[in-house]
Structures are given as C-alpha cells and as structure tokens.
Amino acid sequence: MIRRRVLLGALLALLFSLGWWAGRSRATGTDLYPNLDLFVEVLHKVEDNYVDPVDPKPLIDGAVRGMLRGMDPYSQYLDGPAYENLQATTHGSYDGVGLEIGLRDNFPTVISPIEGGPAWSLGLRSGDIIIRIDGQSAAGLSLDQVATRLRGPEGTHVQVSVRREGDDREYEYSIERRVVVRKSVPYAFMAEPKIGYLRLANFSESSGSEVRQALTRLQADGATRLVMDLRSNPGGLLDQAVDVAERFIKPNTLIVYTRGRVKGQDARYYASEQNPQLDWPIVVLVDRGSASAAEIVAGALQDLDRALLVGENTFGKGSVQSVFPLRGRAAALKLTTARYYTPSGRSIHKLANDHQDAEADDDSDDSGAPAPGAQSDSAKASRPAFRTTAGRTVYGGGGILPDVVIESDSLPPLTREVESRGLAFRFANRWVNTHPQSKPIDTIGESLWREFTTFLAGEKVTLDPERVAAERPLLDRALRRELARRIGGDAAAVRVALEGDPVYERALQILSHARTPREVFAAATTSAGATRSR
C-alpha cells in the first residue's frame, strides 16, 4: 500500500511538473506537440499499467493546475464549484463569508471584506493574511481553492486564522456562512449641506445603474459636491468601471484602454453618457484595498483632472482576466489576457517582484508617515511619471498614488483587541436583544459604559485604567457604531464610523473650499489644517 501511494504521488508530481514546465516555456509549435505527445503517452501508460485502476480526470485537472501555477496568481483553472462561485459573485450574491481575496507572498490575503458580510461584521480587515482555513495551512492555495474552502451552505461555519503586518499574534475567527449580497452602493447620504457621500463597494452587473440612482437622490437632496468612497473596493467588471466613470466625464473621452498579446485583446473604452455630471467638485477616497476596477475609475478621474484622490496608495492590480468556458465540462479557464492603462498611458500593475507593496507600509509607525497633503517621495522615486490633462504629475506602476496621501491610523492595543475579537459587535447584539425598544444613541452614558467594560472583563480583556481612559473615545465610537448598526442599519453605522476618519474629514475640508471642479485642486492646498466652513 505504501509503495502504491509513493508511485501515485510520483506520478502526480510528474504531471504537475510537466504542466508547470509547459506553462513556463515560450514553446514554438515545433516544441509544443512532442511535449504533448509525451504527456499523452505518460497518461496512457498510467491507465494501462498502474497497479490500481486510475481515474484520469484528477490527473488531468492536476496537470492543468500545475501548468497555470507558473503564470500569475489570477490565471486559474475553474472546476465546477469554482466556476459557479465566479458566476455567483458577478451576479451579486452567494453563500459564503464575504471576503475578497488576493495572493501575496504565497498566502491568500484579504483585499477587503464585503460590507455587511459575516467576515466584515467580525472585524476582518484589508491586509489580513490568511494562514489557515479549518486548521489546514493556506500556503500555496490558488484563489479558486481558497474560494472553495471559504464558501459553503448557509449556516455552516469555517475557522479562519489570520496574521497582520506588524503584529506577532495570530487571530482566530469562527465565521458563520451566510448569503452574501454584493450591493454596489450600500449607502449614499448627505454628509453636510451641499456635500453628498457615496459609498461604492464593488463593481458587479448593476454598479453603473446603482451609482446613477444614488446621484439622482443626492442631487434631489441638494448635493452640489461629492465624496466618492472607493476604499476597500476590490474591483470587478471592467464595463461597469467604464459605466461609473463616464457619469462624470465628457462624452467621447478615453477612460481606459487594454493591451494584450492577442490582437483582439487591444481595446479602447470611451465615455458615452450623454448627460454626465460635470459641474460637481469630486474627491475620491482610496486605500490599499482599492483594486482593479476601482483603480480604473480612480485613475481615469485623476488623469482627466476630474477628481482629487485622497488616501493611501492603491493595491496595484492592473490586469484583465478573460473567462473561457471549456467544451464538454462545467468548468472554465480564467486567464490574464491583457493589462489596462489609464488615459495618460500609465500602467498601475504591481509586478510580483515589485517590493513597493502598499501593504509593506503596515510596519511603519506614525512618526514615519507623510504629512497630510504630501506625496511620499519614496513612493515616487522609482516610478514612471505621467501628465494629466492639465499637466499635473501622476505616477504609474505599483498602484495609484493619491494626490493627497494620508496614511491610515493604526489602532492602539486595547481597541485593536476589542475590534479583532468582535467584542463590540457581540455586546451590541446582546444589549439590543435585551432592549428591544432602543432608539439611536448619540452618546454612551456611564451606566452603559459600565455594562460594556464588565462584559470586556468577562471576556478576559485586561482593562488597565490608564489605557482604558486613553482609548475610551475609540472604544466609545466602536460601541456606538455597532449599536447604530443594530438599531438603524449599515448606513447609520457608517456615519458613526466616519467620525474622526482623517481621510473623510480631509475630503470634507477640501470640498468646503471648492465651488467648481477645478477649484478642488487648489483647495487641497489651501484647506490643509483649516477648519471646515459649515
């Protein structure tokens, strides 16, 4: 029995190696067919001579996966379940935990949790490195393998272990799978008089129409300026990115173009909206979780001087994947077929060996962060420069560098523990269940605060009095946010979460000084450190 397992393992290794080698080589037609003959010959000999009957399907599937493993992380063989997962994602709902995943350094890494989903509710965040799923190492898993392990029937649980940059601890989450609905615009509201806030969480089939409807509502409410929040937006459909961008751009303006090795992959996408919103000053918020289609929109609006970008360097996924259904199988090949370029001609794709990774900034302390309004010189040093329509300098490669760079604040230890363990979430659930007639809470009274700290102590949280006093404003906000979610929904929760958000606050400062789209760029300088006019 041991000998049989060894032989079968050796055969699988051979097939994987052959597939990997075929994918790595730039073989000509003359080289390709003899190697295919070798593959077929090996397969036939295994079928005819191996000591046990062999099902050829897993052998062939393994060889195909091995072939694609030598390419980029986004080229994948999608078997039946993985193909169904992809189709469900683009259609807007599926059963799972609600995580958008990329691959970094051989581990699945959270690009962003889907708002309102199970993982988001428990406190998983952009940049979390998944090291185990249900106790099994996640190292080396492909994206479709990760999706298959995380998704499952509603009501079942999956155990996810994560590690965070700059933190030696591991965090364990038991996540209950639910129906995850991917609404592109989960909320849009008036942030201040004349300033609308629109949250765009992803790019699925309805993104363009959802943005159009949200803009109509905001305009009816008196909006004349806009904050569009693309933070932790993992991207999605290219055509929907074009549909969103053209809402703010003159007709017949180039938004994005693609280049691939195959002639048919070269394409240029122009704005076709006949009644775009051209009069509003716009600030777009981005961070290291803004990827793919989100970067197309942000890059186009920046290149065309239509919006000011505020926040952190984006993720850097500038490649296009095409899905090829395979004949006679409920499976498909997802293959990187092109890279996209912004109107100025810049590629924002971060190569695998590019160490200018936005996530590398996690190790920096607050003293090393660039001042609000400044662009990091180190981030620009080795990147190619391009010019916007108005002649401003922007940078390609390694994601999009915002016009105004503001690094995210790291949470202090006590608040980080409370958030990572989902303790505010759990307490809010219990409290609202025992106070069914609750109304929105603007301030946390002393009685409620004592209940919360007693709950934390019962969860073995060390409550040093000085640290509790120092972090009370953050803990207070976390508790109010979760209570608001239970009482008023996600829109109410996000209003609380945005309090004290330095990126959001800076956007409001800038827009309070801008009356026209062009003035937003000057206001970025004049509003630094200023108090907003209300």
N, C-alpha and C positions, 0 to 999 in steps of 0.2 A: 504493500500500500504506500509506504514512504517513497519507494522507487517510482511508483506511478505519479505521485504528486510532484516529485522532483522533475520528471520528464515533462509533465504538463506545464509546470512552471517555466522550464527552459524553453518550451515551445512558445508560450505566451511572450516571454522576453524577446525571443527571436522575432516574432511578428511585430511587436511594438518597435523594436529597433529598426526593422526593415521599413515600417511606416514612417518612423521619425526621419530615417535617412532619406527616404524618397521625398519627404516634405522639405527637408533642408537643402537638398541638391537642386541646382538650377539645370536639370537634365534637359537635353535635347530629345527630339523624338527618337533618334537613333539609340540613346541611352535608356529611354524610359521603357520600351517594350520588352527588352531582355530581362529587366528587373521585374516587370510584371509577370513574365513567364516564370521567373524564379519563385515569386510569391505563390502563383497558382500551383506550381509543382510541389512546393512545400505543403500547401493546404491539402492537395490530393494524397500525398504520402501519409499525412497525419490521418486523414479519413480512412485510408485503406489499411494502415499498418499499426496504428496506435493500439495499445493493449486493451483499452476500453473504447466503447463507442463514443464518438466526439460530435457534439453539436457545432456545426461550423459557424453559426450566427454569432455567438460571443467572441469567437476567434477573429472574425472579420471586423466586428464592431471594435474590438480592442486594437486591431491594426489601424483602422481609420482614426481612432482617437490618438494613437501614437503618432501618426502622420501629422495631425494638426497640432500636436503638442510642441513641435518645433517652430511654430509660427507665433503670432501674437495672442494674447490672452482672450481676445474677443472672437477669434475664429474657432468654431466648435461644431462637433457632430451632435445634432439634437435627436435623441431617440424619441420614442413615442411620448413618454411623460414630459420630457424637456421641451419638445415641440408644442405640446399642449400648454405648458407653462408660458412659453413665449407668446402664444396667441392670446391666452387669457390676460397677460399683462398689457398688451397693446389695446385690448378691448375694454380694459378698465376695472376688472375685478377678478379675484381668485382666492382660494383658501390658502392661508399661509401666515407668516409672522410680520410681513410688511417691511422688508429690508431691500434696499438697492445695493448690490454688491459689485465691487471691482476686485482685481487681483493686484497685489503689491508684494514684492519680495516673497513670492511663492505661497502667500497666505491670502484667503479671502478677507477683504477689507470693506467696511461699511462706507459706501459713498454717502448714503443718507437713509435714515428711517422714514418710512412713509407716514405722513402726518395722520394721526387718528388711529394708526395701526397698532397691533399688540406690542411690537418692539419699541415703537416711539413712546407709548404710554408707560413702559417700564424704564425708560431713560437711556436706551442705547443711543449712541450719537455718531456723527460723522467722524471717520478716522479710527473707530474701534476695529481692532484686528481680531478676527475670529480664529482661535487656536484649536478649539474642539467643538464638535457637534455630537450630542448624545454620548459624550465620553471618548469619541474617536477623533484622532488628530485630523485637522482640516488642512494640513500642509499638502500642497501639490494637487488639491482638488481643482477641477475645472469649474467654470461658472455654472454649467448645467448640472454638474454633480452637487454643487452647493445648493442650487435651487431645489433639486430633487429631495435633498435631505431636510431642507427647511420647510418645504411645503407639505401639506397633508390635510386630511379631513378636519373640518371644523370641530373644535372641542378637544382635539388631541394636543399633547404637549411635546415640546422639544427643548432639550437642555443645551444652552449655548454658553461657551466660555470665551471671554474676550480679554485682550490686553490693550492698554492705552500707552501711547507715546509719553515718556517722561514719568511713568508710574510703574513701579515694580510689581504691583499686585495684579492678581487675576480676578475678574469679576464673573460671577456665575448668574445666569438668568434662566429661569424656567418659564418658557413663553407658551401661552395657550394659543393655538392656531385659530384664526377667525376668518370670516370673509373680509378681505381687504378691498375696499373700494377706492380706486385711484381717481378721485376728483381732481381735475387740474387746477381749478380755482376754488379752494376750500372756503375762502372768505375774502371779501373786499368791503372796506368801510371808510368813512371819513375819519382821517387821523386828526385833523384840525380843520377849522373853516378854510375852504378852498383847496385843501390838500387831501387827495384820496390815497388810500393804501390798497394795493392789490397783491395778493399772495399767489404766485404761480408755482405749484408744487411739482409738476411733471409735464411731459408732453405726450399725451395719448390722443386718440382719434377725435376727441371733442375739444381740444385745447383752444383752437382758434375761436370757435363759437362761444366758449365759456368766457374768454377774455373780452370778446365783443360785447357780450351781455353785461359783464361786470363794468366795463367802461360806460355803457349806456346808463346803468344805475348810478354810478358815481357822478356822471355829468348832471343827471336829474337832481342829485343831492347837492349840487353847487360846486363840484370839483372843477378847478382850472389848472391844477398841477398834480403830479403823480409820483408816488413811490412804488416801484415795481420790485418785489422781493423775489429774487431767484436763488437765494441761499439754500443749500442742501437740495437743489433741484438736480436729479441725476440725468435728466435729458429724456430722450425717447424718439419720437418720429420726426424725421427731417422736414417733411412737408408741413408739419404743424409748427415747427420753429419758424419757417418762412411765413406761415399764416399769421403768427403772432407779431413778428417783426414788421410786416407790411401794414399793420394797423397804425404805425407811427411814421411811415416813410412815403415819400412821393412815389406815385406810380412810375413804373419802368426803371426804378433804381435797383442796381445789383445788390442783393442781400448776401449771397454766399455762392461759391462755386466749388465743384469737386473735380479731382483729377485721379484717374486710376490707370493701371497698366493696359486694361482693355479699353478700346476706343469708346465703347458705349457707356463707360462709367464717367466720362467727362460731361459735366452738365453745369449750366448756369441758371440761377434762380433769381427772378426779378419780382419786385413788388407789383401786384396787380390790383390792390384795393383802390377803388375809385373815390372813396370818401375817407381818407385816413385822418387821424387826429394829429395835426401838425402844429397846433398852437400851444400845447401844454409843455411847460418845462418838466423834464423827467429825470429822476435819479433812480438808477438800478442798483440793487444790493446784491453782492455776490460773495461767495466764500469758497473754501477748498472743496466743498461738496457740490459746487455748481459744475456740471459736466455736460459734454456732448451738445445736445440741442440747446441747453441753457447757455452754453458758450457761444453757439451760433448767434443767438439773439443778442447777447451782451456784446459780442464782438462787432456785429453789424451796427448796432446803435452807437457804439463807441467810435467806430471808423467813420461813420457818416455824421458825427458830431450831433447826433440826435438825443443823446442822453449822457449824463455823467455817471461813471461807475464808482461805487464806494464799497469798501470791504477788504477782502483778502484775495490773494492770487487763486485762480480757479483750478480745477482738477487737471485739465490738460488732456482730454480725450477728443482728438480731432480726426477720428477715423469713421468711415462709413461701412456698415455691415449690410450685406445683402443676404436674403434667405432663399435658398434653392431647395424646394421640395424634391425628394428623391423618389423616382418611379417605383411603384410597386411596394412602397413602405410607408408606414405612418411615421416618417422621420424626415429630417431636413438637414442641410448643411448651411450653417451661418458663417459667412466668410467675409473678412475685411477686403473690400474691393476698391476702396478709394480713400483719399484724405480730403477734408474740406478746407477751404480758405476763405477768410473774411474779405470784404470788398477791397481793402488796401493791399491784398495779396499775401497776408501772413497766415502761416500755419500755426496753430496753437498746440499741436500734438506733442505730448511729452513722451520721448522715447524711453524704452526700458532702462537704458544705461544713463539716462539724464538724472543726475543727482539733485537737480533743482526741484525737488519734490515739495509741493506745498505742505505735505504732512511732516516734512522734516522740521518745520518751524515749531512743532509742538515742544521741542526741547528747549526753546529759548525762554528766558524769564522776562518779566515785564520791563526790566531796565533796558533790555536789548531791543525792544520793539520800536519801530519807527514812529515818530511823532505823527498824530493825526494830520492828514493833509499832505504828508510827504510820501514820495515813492522810494522804496528801498533801493539804494544804489547797488547792493549786492545782487538783488533780483534782476537788475537791468544790465549788469556788467557784461555778461557773455551772450546776451540775447540780441537777435537782429532787430533793427529799428525800422519802423514804417511811418508813413504820414497819413493822418486823417484828411478828410475833405478840406478842412480849414487849416491844415498844416500842423496840427498838434502831433507830437511824437508818441507812438504806441509801440509795443514790443511783441514779437512773435516767439513761438517756442515755449514749451513748459507752462501752458495755460495762459489766461488773460490777466495781466496786471492792471488793477483798477486805477482810475485817475486819482482817487483819494484812498490811500492804504490805511486801514485801521485793523490792527490785529485783535482777534478775539481774546477776551479776558479769560484766564484760567480760574476755575472755581477753587476757593480755599478748602482745606481738608474736610471740615465738618460738613459743609454744604455739598461737597463732592460725594461724600459717603451717603448722605441722605438722598441725593439725586440718583446715584448709581444703583442704590438698592430699592428705589421706587417707594421710599417711605412716606413722602408727602402724598403720593398717589394713593397708597394704601390707607393712610389715615383719613384722607378726604372721602374715600369710599365708605369707611366705617361711620364717619361723622354724619355724612349726608343721609345714610341709611337710618340713623337714629334721630335725625332732624328733618323729616320729610317735607316740612313746610318752609324750608330755608329760603331766604332771599339772597341776592348777591351781596357779598361782604367787601366793603371798601377798606376796612382796617381790621387787624387781628387784635381783639380785646385780650386783656390779661387772663381771663378765665379760659378762653380758647387756647391761648398760648401755653398755659399750664397743662392743659389736656394733651397738647401736641408734644411737649417736652417729656411728659410722663410716658407717652407712647414710645418716644425715641429711647428713653431709658429702658423700657421693657423689651426693646429690640436690641439691647446690648450696645447701644451707641454711647461712647464716652462723652459726657457733657461737662467739659471744663468750663467753669463760669466765665472766665475771661474770653475764651473762644466763642462761647455762645453769645455773649454780649457783642463781640466784634462782628459776628456773622449774622446777627439777628435780622438785619434788613434783607439779606439774601434768602434766609430761611423763611422769613415772613412772606416774601414775594412768591417763593416756591409753593407755600401752603395756599396763599390766595389764588394762585394760578390753578391749582388742582381743584380747589373748591369752586372756582368760577367755571371750570370745565364741567363739573357735575351739575351745576345749577343752570348755567347759561350756554353750555356748549363750547366747541373749539374756538369760535370767534371771540367769545368772552375771555377764554383762557389766553389767547394770543395777545389781546390788549394788555393784560397784566404782564405777560412775558416780555413785551416790548418796553415796558417801563425800565428806564436805566440802560437800555440796549444802546451802546455808544455808536454803532453803525446807523441804526434807525434814527437816533437823536441827531446825528450829523446830517442825515438826509433832510430832516425837517428844518434844521438851521439853514441849509443851503436853499431849499425851496422857499423859505420865508423871505429871502432876499432876491428871488428871481421872478420876474414878471413875464419874460419871454424865454423861448428855448435857448437862445444864445447867452442870455444873462446867467444861466445856471453854471457856466464855466467860470465866469468872473466871481460869482457868489461863492464858489468853492474856496476861493482865497480870502475874500473879504469877510466871510462868516466864521472863519476859524477862531474859536474862542469866544464868539459873540453870543449874546442871548437872543433867543428867538423872539420875534415880534408876534404877538398873538392877535 
